[in-house]
Amino acid sequence: MQPYLAEFIGTFVLILLGVGVNANVNLKDSFAFGSGWPLITFGWGFAVFAGVIVAGPYSGAHLNPAVSIGLAVAGRFPWADVPFYVLAQLAGAMAGALVVWFQFSDHYNRMEDKDSVLGTFCTSASIPNTFKNLFSEAVGTFVLVFVVLFLAGPTFASESLPGTVIGLGSIGALPVAFLVVGIGMSLGGTTGYAINPTRDLGPRIIHALVPIKGKRDSDWSYSWIPIVGPVIGAVMAGVAFLALG
């Protein structure tokens, strides 16, 4: 499997299961309605696990532009490959969210709480505060990328950097899944912990495009925070890793 295709499929699986758990918990006619934050955090952790298992041997399973950028800053991934990874990740995220919408479309159309409908697709602030919301996303992503840099083991050869192997995980996907669960449980309640620009942007685009009865706007005024915040956190993590040498 080609690395870009692997990133697409891995991110598709990640968002299918991640946005899926959001829909399961928040759509009132689902059997899982009201199951709460623990189910969401573990659901997203297992979603990461599944995506990394699929993509890891072929692309290193970044599944997240922040991870690609952080690894590039730390010298663990070629910058030339970053834009193509990001495009594959965004496409995979949109495809995953589209499938979730189709599966739950009857439930979406019966929901009166349109904020909850939007919340199944993308993140928002529990208390709006631009600086602190940005800080929350940056800190969560810093923890993700910084720890991943210590977990990451070589998994495949890079054509752009001959003789170099890059990836997320000869040790396996489980530690990364536990890391995502931990971030969600400890830091995620302020903004819903996107910690991944395409995790938020891809499903937000799908929310804007698909027909949902009486849906609200897609809150584009907030959408830059889960993009910029994770990038800041990823860059800081890469710099910190290099500084520790």
Secondary structure, 3 states (H helix, E strand, C coil): CCHHHHHHHHHHHHHHHHHHHHHHHHCCCCCCCCCCHHHHHHHHHHHHHHHHHHHHHHHCCCCCHHHHHHHHHCCCCCHHHHHHHHHHHHHHHHHHHHHHHHHCHHHHHCCCCHHHHHHHHCCCCCCCCHHHHHHHHHHHHHHHHHHHHHHCCCCEECCCCCCCEECCCCCCCHHHHHHHHHHHHHHCCCCCCCCCHHHHHHHHHHHHHCCCCCCCCCCCCCCCHHHHHHHHHHHHHHHHHHHHC
